[in-house]
Amino acid sequence: MSEAEILAGGDPAVLLLCDHASNAVPAGIDLGIDPALLDLHIAIDIGAAAVTRALAARLDAPAILATVSRLVIDLHREPDHVGLIPATSDGHPIPGNVGVERGARIARFHAPYHRCVRNQVRRQRPALILSIHSFTPQLEDGGTPRPWEVGILYNRDTRAARPAVDWFRAEGLATGDNEPYSGRLLNATLNRHAEAQGIPSIAIEIRNDLIRDAAGVERWVGHLHDLTLFLRNTLAQKGVPAT
């Protein structure tokens, strides 16, 4: 299994990432769960891969998509994060992850994925990185309903985040500003490959019931295409180079 699915693109200005694109469990790993759980949000960001692929095609932009389930290892966590290899997720026990050798999983999946992203960023030097995710409307384990249609997550760098929140809200979409959770707490991939490199970025969280079918994916690809063009223009006006 390759560490990532890499989509080539002719326009180097934007790089798309999708850390939770897959629900695949590689050979040699037994999570000890009902296979039906692999279709839930705990295993994959539902709809995010379809949005990423279609948006990459529409923008002619490079994209990197993960090829392993977040239940095997969460590529959007730091190597020392408690949730890197979850023993439970949204109330579901993952017995095959109890007592697992973290170093082996990191070496097999996490480190190669992040090397792939690092190398792409070095080659491409994009002006903007967009990380595509989706979130469930309500957690099973005592969660409250999440009213947002989309959330923009970010840490310290707000160059892309503030315009993106304003743009979505101007479109009449219920938009979370560091909601449904904060990028100041969970922003591992962008912290490492965007903010630490001085590249403007945002994580875009779309509510997964809105992108479960082809019509929903098409609608949101349209939103994200227009947002991306807007952000590129906005950043250019602020003096961020196009590539």
Secondary structure by P-SEA (a helix, b strand, c coil): ccccbbbbbccccbbbbbccccccccccccccccccccccccccccaaaaaaaaaaaaacbbbbbbcccccccccccccccccccccccccccccccccccaaaaaaacaaaaaaaaaaaaaaccccbbbbbbccccccccccccccccbbbbbccccaaaaaaaaaaaaacccccccccccccccccccccccccccbbbbbbbccccccccaaaaaaaaaaaaaaaaaaaaaaaaaccccc
